Amino acid sequence: MTGRRNSTGYQAWLVGLLSVNFGVVFFDRNSLNFLMPFVQPELGLSNSQVGFVAGIFSFVWAIAALGVSRVSDMIGNRKLLLVISTVAFSACSFLTGLAATFAMLVGARILMAVAEGGVMPISHAMVASEVDPKARGLAQGIAQNFGSNFFGSFLAPVVLVWLAQEYGWRNAFYIAALPGLICAALIWFTLKEPEKEAATAVGSEPNAPAKVGTGEALRNYFATAKQALRIRNIWICVVMGIVLVAYLVITWAFMPLYLTQVRGYSQTDASWLMGSLGISAAIGSFATSGLSDMIGRRPVMIVMPLVSVLLPLGAMYYQGPYIGMVAVFIVGWALNGMFPLFMATVPSESVPPAMAATVFGICMGVCEIVGGAGGPAIAGVLADKYGLEAPLWMMAGLTLIGGLFAFGLRETAPRVLSRRAAQVGA
């Protein structure tokens, strides 16, 4: 970054505000899932249609993330794009509340996915430009994980279901739009536009060669991607990402329906169970990564998916006190904390630095497009044919596949490798 770096207080405010803003993104993204027990009967949706809505959202979200981040790099005005995106997805929450047909609902969700997809890439770029490099890793972790888990996974089900019960599900969507508008105003009036030199310098060298043509750039990208996928850890992480992101989105889309329609939980009790997933994710976002630093990536990535078989099986068969079901949900959602491991940490530790950006794109993009879009769509078809237990059995199978593939990983944790090297030397 050129020029003087902003104060520590400003950096903390920027990270906190961007984290809250991304939390509001996930609040709105998950709103339809948590309100689906109200929406489905009124609009007469089949389970296949429920799965399609969740899948198309994930697909468009991933494509938009790539497109908007590229536009952000080209024009350099990140703050303006972030404000526009925030206002746009808030407006789409209003549109979701207005939906009277399946087609209107799909249209509103596609527009919301387009608006929301670029928020996190732009936020990461602003953090990279403005925050001291010594604190950049922690800052980006907070920006991405804290708000999304607390607001999108914990508060969203509890608050939205209460609003739907008190004021109707349509009004819940209207009210859900307000936090985004507040965040947009705060971003516009309190954050500074990063210097253009800083925005374009992130991830590049000062004396970088001139840009190549689009065709050559694509050929270089696919050549690098092909080379990366020959590395065992990379293709294993891609497979794990596909099945575990599918598990994630299927849980959001179908667990509220299963709890209310099959298990007979009240809307309030079901909302608190779904909210407990946010508590688990918030804990796991720190604890799982820290544990993998100490004992290794491979054992954590084997155990966590296998433990998470508990969530679908417990939801189907646990018959004890309600507090026991809360414990099942918290423990069964343990795999959420390992998502950064297969999306970023292990891939980055398995390839040369020059390939890191490419493998990030592969691991994150393929997971969301294939797993996030295909998983709930398949689950919806199975639910219509075999009942709402089918998506939960699918979840159990996906976690087992993820855990079994993790046995093939080569350890990459620096502390563990250093310890092994010392033992060999001794």
C-alpha positions in Angstrom: 0.0 0.0 0.0 1.3 3.5 -0.8 1.0 6.3 1.7 0.4 6.1 5.4 -1.5 3.2 6.8 -4.8 4.0 8.6 -5.0 3.9 12.4 -5.5 0.6 14.3 -8.9 1.9 15.4 -10.0 2.4 11.8 -8.7 -1.0 10.8 -10.7 -2.6 13.6 -13.8 -0.7 12.6 -13.4 -1.7 9.0 -13.0 -5.4 9.9 -15.9 -5.3 12.3 -18.3 -3.6 9.9 -17.4 -5.9 7.0 -17.9 -8.9 9.3 -21.4 -7.6 10.3 -22.2 -6.8 6.7 -21.3 -10.4 5.6 -23.3 -11.6 8.6 -26.3 -9.7 7.1 -25.6 -11.3 3.8 -25.9 -14.8 5.3 -28.9 -13.7 7.3 -30.7 -12.9 4.1 -29.2 -15.9 2.2 -30.5 -18.3 4.8 -33.8 -16.5 5.5 -35.8 -18.5 2.9 -34.5 -21.8 4.3 -35.6 -21.0 7.8 -38.9 -19.6 6.7 -39.6 -22.4 4.2 -42.0 -24.2 6.7 -44.2 -21.1 6.3 -43.5 -20.5 2.6 -43.9 -24.0 1.2 -47.5 -24.6 2.1 -48.7 -21.1 1.0 -47.0 -21.3 -2.4 -47.7 -25.0 -2.8 -44.1 -25.9 -3.4 -42.9 -29.5 -3.9 -39.7 -30.7 -2.2 -38.1 -30.7 -5.7 -38.8 -27.0 -6.0 -37.5 -26.3 -2.6 -34.2 -28.1 -3.6 -34.1 -26.2 -6.9 -34.4 -22.8 -5.2 -31.5 -23.6 -2.9 -29.4 -25.1 -5.7 -29.8 -22.3 -8.2 -29.0 -19.7 -5.5 -25.7 -21.5 -4.7 -24.9 -21.7 -8.4 -25.5 -18.1 -9.2 -23.8 -17.0 -6.0 -20.5 -18.7 -7.1 -20.7 -17.3 -10.6 -21.4 -13.8 -9.3 -18.5 -14.0 -6.9 -16.1 -14.6 -9.8 -17.7 -11.9 -12.0 -18.1 -9.1 -9.4 -14.6 -9.6 -7.9 -13.2 -9.2 -11.5 -15.2 -6.0 -12.0 -13.9 -4.8 -8.7 -10.3 -5.4 -9.7 -10.9 -3.6 -13.1 -12.6 -0.4 -11.9 -10.9 -0.2 -8.4 -13.8 1.5 -6.7 -14.5 -1.2 -4.1 -16.5 0.8 -1.6 -19.0 1.9 -4.2 -19.5 -1.7 -5.5 -19.9 -3.0 -1.9 -22.6 -0.4 -1.1 -24.4 -1.1 -4.4 -24.3 -4.9 -3.7 -25.5 -4.4 -0.1 -28.5 -2.2 -1.1 -29.3 -4.6 -4.0 -29.5 -7.7 -1.9 -31.6 -5.9 0.7 -34.0 -4.9 -2.0 -34.2 -8.5 -3.1 -35.3 -9.5 0.4 -38.3 -7.2 -0.2 -38.9 -9.0 -3.6 -38.8 -12.4 -1.9 -41.6 -11.3 0.5 -43.6 -10.2 -2.5 -43.3 -13.6 -4.3 -46.7 -15.1 -5.1 -45.5 -17.9 -7.4 -42.6 -20.3 -7.7 -41.2 -18.4 -10.7 -41.3 -15.1 -8.8 -39.5 -16.7 -5.9 -36.8 -18.1 -8.1 -36.4 -14.8 -9.8 -36.0 -12.9 -6.5 -33.4 -15.5 -5.2 -31.4 -15.3 -8.4 -31.2 -11.5 -8.2 -30.2 -11.8 -4.5 -27.5 -14.3 -5.4 -26.1 -11.9 -8.0 -26.0 -9.1 -5.5 -24.6 -11.1 -2.6 -22.0 -13.1 -4.5 -19.4 -10.3 -4.8 -19.6 -9.1 -1.2 -17.0 -11.4 0.3 -14.4 -11.1 -2.4 -14.7 -7.3 -2.3 -14.5 -7.3 1.5 -11.4 -9.5 1.5 -9.8 -7.1 -1.0 -10.5 -4.2 1.3 -9.1 -5.9 4.3 -6.0 -6.9 2.4 -5.5 -3.3 1.3 -6.2 -1.6 4.6 -5.1 -3.9 7.4 -1.6 -4.4 8.7 -0.2 -7.6 7.1 0.8 -8.9 10.6 -2.9 -9.1 11.5 -4.3 -9.8 8.0 -5.0 -13.5 8.5 -7.0 -13.0 11.7 -8.8 -10.0 10.2 -9.9 -12.0 7.2 -11.0 -14.8 9.4 -13.1 -12.5 11.5 -14.5 -10.7 8.4 -15.7 -14.0 6.9 -16.5 -16.3 9.8 -17.7 -14.4 12.8 -20.6 -12.4 11.3 -21.8 -15.1 9.0 -22.0 -17.6 11.8 -23.4 -15.4 14.5 -26.0 -13.5 12.3 -26.6 -16.0 9.5 -26.6 -19.2 11.4 -27.6 -18.3 15.0 -29.7 -15.2 15.0 -31.4 -15.8 11.6 -33.5 -18.8 12.5 -34.5 -17.5 15.9 -35.4 -14.0 14.8 -37.0 -14.8 11.5 -39.3 -17.5 12.8 -40.4 -15.3 15.6 -41.1 -12.5 13.1 -43.0 -14.9 10.9 -45.2 -16.1 13.8 -45.9 -12.6 15.0 -46.2 -10.7 11.7 -46.3 -13.2 8.9 -43.5 -14.6 6.7 -43.8 -11.9 4.1 -43.3 -9.2 6.7 -40.3 -11.1 8.0 -38.6 -10.8 4.6 -39.4 -7.0 4.5 -38.0 -6.5 8.0 -34.9 -8.6 7.2 -34.0 -6.1 4.5 -33.5 -3.3 7.0 -30.1 -4.3 8.5 -28.5 -4.4 5.0 -29.6 -0.8 4.3 -28.2 0.3 7.7 -24.9 -1.4 6.8 -24.8 0.2 3.4 -25.1 3.6 5.0 -22.4 2.9 7.5 -20.0 1.6 4.8 -20.7 4.7 2.7 -20.2 7.3 5.4 -17.5 5.7 7.6 -15.2 3.7 5.3 -12.6 5.1 3.0 -12.1 4.0 -0.5 -8.7 2.1 -0.6 -6.1 3.8 -2.7 -6.2 2.5 -6.2 -2.5 1.7 -6.1 -3.2 -0.5 -3.1 -6.2 -2.2 -4.6 -4.3 -3.2 -7.7 -1.2 -4.2 -5.9 -2.7 -6.8 -3.6 -1.5 -10.2 -4.8 0.8 -8.8 -7.5 4.4 -7.7 -7.7 5.4 -4.0 -8.3 7.3 -4.9 -11.5 4.8 -7.5 -12.7 4.8 -8.1 -16.5 2.1 -6.7 -18.7 -1.2 -8.4 -18.8 -1.7 -11.1 -21.3 -4.7 -11.5 -23.6 -7.9 -13.2 -22.4 -7.3 -16.3 -24.5 -3.8 -16.8 -23.3 -4.8 -16.1 -19.7 -7.5 -18.8 -20.0 -5.0 -21.3 -21.4 -2.6 -20.5 -18.7 -5.3 -20.9 -16.1 -6.5 -24.3 -17.3 -2.9 -25.5 -17.7 -2.2 -24.6 -14.0 -5.5 -26.1 -12.9 -4.7 -29.4 -14.7 -1.3 -29.5 -13.1 -2.9 -28.8 -9.6 -5.4 -31.5 -10.0 -2.6 -34.0 -10.5 -1.6 -33.4 -6.8 -3.3 -35.8 -4.6 -4.3 -33.3 -1.8 -5.9 -31.0 -4.3 -8.3 -33.4 -5.9 -9.1 -34.9 -2.6 -10.0 -31.5 -1.2 -12.1 -30.8 -4.3 -14.1 -34.1 -3.7 -14.4 -33.4 0.0 -15.6 -29.8 -0.8 -18.3 -31.0 -3.2 -19.8 -33.6 -0.8 -19.5 -31.4 2.3 -20.9 -28.2 0.8 -23.8 -30.3 -0.5 -24.3 -31.5 3.1 -24.2 -27.9 4.3 -26.8 -26.6 1.8 -29.1 -29.7 2.2 -29.1 -29.1 6.0 -30.2 -25.5 5.5 -32.8 -26.3 2.9 -34.5 -29.4 4.4 -33.7 -29.7 8.1 -36.3 -27.0 9.1 -39.0 -28.9 7.1 -38.0 -32.2 8.6 -38.1 -31.0 12.1 -41.5 -29.4 11.8 -43.3 -31.7 9.4 -41.9 -35.1 10.4 -40.6 -34.8 14.0 -43.4 -32.5 15.0 -41.3 -29.8 16.6 -42.9 -26.4 17.0 -41.6 -23.6 14.8 -40.0 -22.0 17.8 -38.2 -25.2 19.0 -37.1 -26.0 15.4 -35.7 -22.4 15.1 -33.6 -22.8 18.2 -32.3 -26.1 17.0 -31.2 -24.5 13.7 -29.7 -21.6 15.7 -27.6 -24.0 17.7 -25.8 -24.8 14.4 -24.6 -21.2 14.5 -23.1 -21.6 17.9 -21.3 -24.8 16.8 -20.0 -23.1 13.7 -18.7 -20.1 15.7 -16.8 -22.3 18.1 -15.5 -24.6 15.3 -14.2 -21.7 13.2 -11.5 -21.1 15.8 -11.2 -24.5 17.6 -11.0 -26.8 14.5 -8.3 -24.8 12.8 -6.3 -24.5 16.1 -6.6 -28.3 16.7 -5.4 -29.0 13.1 -2.3 -26.8 13.8 -1.5 -29.0 16.8 -2.4 -32.6 15.8 -2.4 -32.2 12.0 -4.9 -31.5 9.2 -5.4 -35.1 8.2 -6.8 -36.5 11.5 -9.1 -33.6 11.9 -10.4 -33.9 8.4 -11.0 -37.6 8.9 -12.7 -37.4 12.3 -14.9 -34.3 11.8 -17.0 -35.6 8.9 -17.4 -39.0 10.6 -18.6 -37.3 13.8 -21.1 -35.3 11.8 -23.0 -38.4 10.8 -24.5 -37.8 14.2 -26.6 -34.8 13.0 -28.9 -36.5 10.4 -29.1 -39.8 12.4 -29.8 -37.9 15.6 -32.5 -35.8 13.9 -34.2 -39.0 12.7 -33.9 -41.3 15.7 -33.1 -39.4 18.9 -36.1 -39.5 21.3 -34.8 -38.0 24.5 -35.2 -34.6 26.1 -35.0 -31.5 24.0 -31.7 -30.4 25.5 -30.2 -33.6 24.2 -31.3 -32.8 20.7 -29.6 -29.4 21.0 -26.4 -31.2 22.0 -26.8 -33.5 19.0 -27.1 -30.5 16.7 -24.1 -28.7 18.2 -21.8 -31.8 18.1 -23.1 -33.0 14.8 -22.3 -29.7 13.1 -18.6 -30.0 14.0 -17.5 -30.4 10.4 -18.4 -26.7 9.6 -15.2 -25.6 11.3 -13.1 -27.6 8.9 -14.4 -25.8 5.7 -11.4 -23.5 5.6 -9.1 -26.5 5.8 -10.2 -28.1 2.5 -11.0 -24.8 0.8 -7.8 -22.9 1.6 -5.4 -24.2 4.2 -4.5 -27.7 2.8 -4.5 -26.6 -0.8 -2.2 -23.6 -0.1 0.1 -25.9 1.8 0.2 -28.4 -1.0 1.2 -26.3 -4.0 3.9 -23.6 -4.8 2.8 -20.1 -3.9 2.4 -19.2 -7.6 -0.4 -21.8 -7.9 -2.2 -20.8 -4.7 -4.8 -18.4 -6.3 -5.7 -21.0 -8.9 -6.3 -23.8 -6.4 -8.4 -21.5 -4.2 -10.6 -20.8 -7.2 -10.9 -24.5 -8.0 -11.6 -25.7 -4.4 -14.1 -22.9 -3.6 -15.8 -22.5 -7.0 -16.2 -26.2 -7.8 -17.5 -26.9 -4.3 -20.2 -24.3 -4.5 -21.2 -24.8 -8.1 -21.3 -28.6 -8.0 -22.0 -29.4 -4.4 -24.0 -26.3 -3.4 -26.2 -26.4 -6.6 -26.4 -30.1 -7.3 -26.8 -31.4 -3.7 -30.1 -29.8 -2.7 -31.6 -30.3 -6.2 -31.0 -34.1 -5.9 -32.2 -34.1 -2.3 -35.4 -32.4 -3.3 -36.2 -35.0 -6.0 -35.5 -37.8 -3.5 -37.7 -36.1 -0.9 -40.6 -36.1 -3.2 -40.1 -39.7 -4.1 -39.2 -41.2 -0.7 -40.1 -38.6 1.9 -38.2 -36.0 3.9 -36.0 -38.7 5.5 -34.2 -39.1 2.1 -32.3 -35.8 2.3 -31.1 -36.7 5.8 -29.9 -40.2 4.6 -28.2 -38.4 1.8 -26.4 -36.1 4.3 -25.2 -39.2 6.3 -23.8 -40.7 3.1 -22.1 -37.5 2.1 -20.3 -37.1 5.4 -19.1 -40.7 5.2 -17.7 -40.1 1.7 -15.9 -37.0 2.9 -14.3 -38.8 5.9 -13.2 -41.8 3.8 -11.6 -39.6 1.2 -9.7 -37.7 3.9 -7.7 -40.9 4.7 -5.9 -40.3 1.4 -4.6 -36.9 2.4 -0.9 -36.2 2.9 -0.2 -34.2 6.1 0.7 -30.5 5.5 0.5 -28.9 9.0 4.0 -27.2 9.4 4.1 -27.9 13.2 3.4 -31.6 12.7 5.9 -31.9 9.8 8.5 -30.2 11.8 7.9 -32.5 14.7 8.2 -35.6 12.5 11.4 -34.3 10.9 12.9 -33.8 14.4 11.9 -37.3 15.4 13.5 -38.7 12.2 16.7 -36.7 12.9 16.8 -38.0 16.5 
